[in-house]
Amino acid sequence: MDQFFSIDSQHDSARAVINDCDRQLNVAPAQANFGFIYATDAMAADYAELLQRCRAKTGIEHWIGTIGMGIISANREMYDLPAASIMLAHFDDNDFTIVPVISKQSEIPSHLQWPRTFMTNFGVIHGDPFNPEAQALIEALQQQLDNGFLVGGLTSSQGSHYQVADRVISGGISGALFSENVGVITSLSQGCSPVGDKHIVSKAQENVAISIDDNPALRVLMQDMNIADYQELEQRAGGIFVGLCITGSDRSDYAVRNLVGVDLEHDVIAINDYLSEGKEIIFCNRNEQTAVDDLKQMLDKLAGRLKKKPKGGLYVSCLGRGREQFGNDSEEIKMIHERLGDFPLIGFFANGEIHHDKLYGYTGVLTLFT
């Protein structure tokens, strides 16, 4: 297939979405043998039936996907109502393998025992945000892969957190691995911008930073963010984030975490992740223009690497992006097509984005099949 095949549907009822997808798949290419399937959480109770109907209509056995509070197609972002976004592809049977659901690290064997392994592994992985080992599972899986690189995201839902790995599942991570014969390029766009320099966490307890660079943590934050007093801190706290710096990276590669609390009496701060003494952090702020500029820069770099129009693409964006940061008219998706042209594109708005072996926040991860 020179180009993948994609459809999308959004209606007031899940039944209407399923029937519409069934109808659109009447013209699905016969050579397609792999499906990506995303649905809004309003479709959660009907996700298994949607998968079953798509499998019956196309004859395709292998599918991966998940639920999102918002999903993505080549034309629009879809929220709130029942909706589905589906893309069909053709890969040689020897160039991919399905990753079954893995809910704990002990289930990842020292040597992968799935149907086949590859010289170079590229994986599309979905995960359950309620599994406390999600980050550790992603890291452990990547470490088992020779020259491995993972992309994907954590399910977002107000109800059931389902994934698809040939069947509807939940509770761990799952997806598919592809061999070096499947051409892909991928990149990540940050939704926050760093402020000041990197710092060393000198004393921490679980998710609380007690001291940074051997100074009270809260005072370092206020100095970097140019906050004069506690009243200003209270006013601006919602726009302050902490970046966990990726080891060996430059100032621009960090995993954003929310600031969830401050203790004025003890000058400490807390985030929604564990903090390790000796690790680097950087403070960040977030605004619409920052995200727009960084997305444009990422798209320019990808355009420079493309030799032809992509066969298809997957875009995993944070729930805090999309309509929350770019506007209500699918502006984030439109920016991708304005720079890279028209091609089949699907994805979802995640509760955490996967890029390489890290779980990010407030980012957009774009993967192009070439």
N, C-alpha and C positions, 0 to 999 in steps of 0.2 A: 504494500500500500504506500503510494507516494505521499498520501495525506491521510491522517486518521479521520474517523467519522464521529461527529458529536451531535447530540440532541439535548434539548432542555424543555422543561414543562413546569408551569406553576398555575394552580387552580385553587378554588375554594375548598375542594375535598381531595383526599388522598385517592379515592376511587377515580376521580377525573384525571388525576396525574398519571396513574397507572395505565388507564385506557389510552391516554394521549401518547404516552411513551410507546405502548404496544403498537399503536397506529404508525408512529414515526419510524419505528424499527422495521416496517415493511420494506424499506429501501436500504436496509443495512447491507454493506458489502459482504459478499459470501466468503471472502478470504479472511475476514476478521476472526481472530481466535482468542482475544483477550479484552476484558472490559474493565473500565474504571467507573464506579457508580457512587455518587454522592447524593444525599437527600437532606432536606431540612428536618429539624427535630419534630416538626409537626407531622412528619411522615414516619416517625419511629415505629409506631405500632404496626405499620404496613410495609416496613422495609423488607421483610422477608418475602412478602408477596410480590413486591416490586422486583426483587432479584429473581424470583422464580419465573415471573412473566417474561423478564428480559432474557433469561436463559432459554426458556421454551421458544421464544420468538426467533432468537439468533442461533441457537444451537451451541453457543459459547459456554464452555465449562469453567473457565478460569476468570475470576472477578476479584477486585479489591476495591475498598472504599470505606466510607464512614459517614456518620451523621454530623451535621453542623447547624448551629443556630442561624447561620447564613451560608449559602453556597454560591458557586461561581460558574458561569458559562461564558462562552465567547462573546455573548451579547450583553450580559447584565449580571448584576448581583441580585440574589433572591433571598428574602427574609420573611419570617413570620408565618406565611401561608405554606401549605403543602407544596413542595417543589422537588424536582430531581434534575440532576445534570449527569449525563452519561457520555462516555467516549469509548469508542471501539478501535482496537489496533490490531496489527498483525506482527507477531514476533515468531521467529523460528522456535519450534518446540524445545530445542536444546539450549535456548538462550534465556530462559527464565525459569524460576521455581517459586512456588508460593511459600511464604513463611507462615506456618500455622500459629495460632495464638500462643503466646508465651507469657505467663503470668508471674513467674519468679525466675531469678537468675540460675537456679539449679536446673532449670529446664533447658538452658542453653548448653548443649554438649560441647566438650572441648574440641571435638571435630564435628562440624555440621553433618548431620545424618539425613538431610533432606535429599530429594531425588538426584540433585547434581550440585556441584560447586564449580566456581569459575576462577580464572586467573585474576580477573578484576571484578569486583562486585559493586553494583550500584543498586541501592534499595529504596523503595517507596514504602514507608512505614507509617502506620496509624497506631495510636495508643490511647489507653484509658486514663484520663486525668485523675481518677480516684484510686489508681494503683500507686501506693507509696513508693514503689520501686521503679516508676516509669523512667526517670532520668538514668538510673543505674542500669536498667534493662537496655536502654538505647546504647549506652557506652559499652556494655558487655557484648552486645550483638556486634557492634562495629569492630571491637577488638578481635572478634573471631573471624573477621573477613579479611582476606588478603587484599590490600589496596582498596579497602572498602570505603564507601561514601554513602551516607543515608540522607534522605529528605523525607518530609512528611509533616505530621502534626497530631496533636491530641484532640480527640473528639470534644465538641462543644454541644451541650444540650441542656434543656431545662427538665428533661425526663431521662429516658433510657440512653445509655452511652454505647451504641452498637458500632461494630466494625464489620467489614466483609473480607474474608479470606477464603474464597470459594463458597462460603456459607456465612450466615449472620452469627456473630460471636461477640463476646465482650470480656472485659476483665484484665487484659494485658496489652501486648503489642503484637502486631501482625502486618502482613503486607506481601511484597514480592521482591525478589532479587533478580537482577538482570546481568547478563554477561558483558564482556568488553565489546562484543559485536553489536550491541545496542548503543547507538550514538546519543549522548546526552550532554548538555551543558546546563549549569545551574549557578545561581547566585542569590545573595541575600541582601535585602534592603532594610536598614534600621529605621525605626519610627521615632527614635529619640536622638538627641545630640549631646555629646559629652561636654561637660563644663569643668574647666580646670585640668589638673594633672592627675595621673594615677596615684593611688595611695596604697599603703600596706595596712591590712587589718592586723593590729598588734595584740589585741585582746578581744575575744569573742566568746559567747556562750550560746550554743544552738543558733538561733536566728537573730541574736542581738549583738551589735557591735558596741563594745564598751570603750575601746580606744582605737584610734587610727593614727598611724605614724607616731605612736606613743603620746598622743594628745586626746582629750575627751572627744568621742566620736561626733556628738552633736555640734560641738564648736567647729570642727573641721567642715562639716556639712554647711553650716551657716556661713562660714568664711568663703567657701568655694562658690556658693550660690548668691553671695553678696546680700545676705539677709541680715538686717540691722538688729531686729529684736524678736521676741517670741510672738508678738502680735502679727508681725509680717510673716513669720514662719507658719502660723496657723492659716493665714490667708493663702499662702502659696504651696502648702503641703501637697495638695492634689496634683501638682504639676512637677513634683520632684521624684526622681527615680534613682535607683542604684544599679550600676552596671558591674556585673561580675566579669572581670577581664579574662579573656581566653589566654591561657599560658603560652608565652612566646609570640603573642600577637602584637600588633601596633595598637594605637589609641582608639581605633575605629571598630575593633572586634570585641564585643562584650555582650553578655546575656543580661537583658534588662529585668530587674525585679522591682516590685512595688515597695514603697516605703509604707509600712503598716502601723508604725507607732513611734513616738518619741517619749522619753522620760526627761522632763525639764530639770527635775531635782538631781538626777544622776548624770545628765548629759549623755545619754545613750540613745541609739536608734535601733529599730527593728525592721526587718524586711520579710518577705514571704518566701524565704529559702534559708538553708543553713549557711552559716558563715564559718570559714576556716581561718585560723590565725596564720599569718604569713602570706595569705593570698592577696592579689591586687584587686582593687575596686576603683570605680570612677563614678562621680555623680553626673546625672543627666537631667535634662528637661525635655519637654515634649510639646510640640505645636504643629499645626497643619503644614506650615511652610517647610519646616524641617523634614517632614515625611515626604512631601512632594519633591523637594530638591534631591533627597537621597534616592528616591525611586527613579527619577530621571537619570541620575548618574549611573545607577545599576543598569538601566535599560540601554544607555549609550554603550556601556562596556559589553553587554551581551550582543548588541547589534554589531559591534566591531568583531566579534568572534564568529558570527553566523556567516556561512558561505552561501546559504540558500534559505528559503522560507522553511520554518519548522514544520515537521509532520504533525505535531501536536504539542500541547503543553499542559502542565499541572501548576496551579498557583495556590499556595497555602498562605493565607494572610491571617493576622491576629484579629480576634474579635474587637479589639480596641482600634482597629483601622477601619477600612471600608467606609460605611456611612457615618461612623463616629468621628472620623478624621478627615476624609476626603470629600464628603458631601453625599447627598441623597440620590444622585443621578448616576450611580455606578462609575464615578470618575476614576477610581483606582484602576478598574479593568479597562476603561477607555484609554488611559495613559499607556497601557501595555500595547494595545493594538495601534494606537497612533504612532508609536515608535517602531514597532516590529512588524506591522502589517496584520492582515487577517489570517488566522489559522485556528484550528480547533483548540479550545482551551476550556478546562474545567478545574474545579477545586472547591475549597471550603474555607470558612473562617474558623480558626482553631483556638483552642484553649492553651496553646503553647506550640511553637513551631520547631521542627527538627531540621537541623542543617549540620552535616557531618555527624559528630557524636554528641552534639549539645542540644539542649532544649532552650529555645529563645523565647522572648516575649516582645510584643509590639513590632514584629518584623513581618516582611513578606518574602517568601521563598519561591522563586520562579524556576521551574525545570522545563527545559525544551528538548524534545526528541528530534534528532536531526537526521 
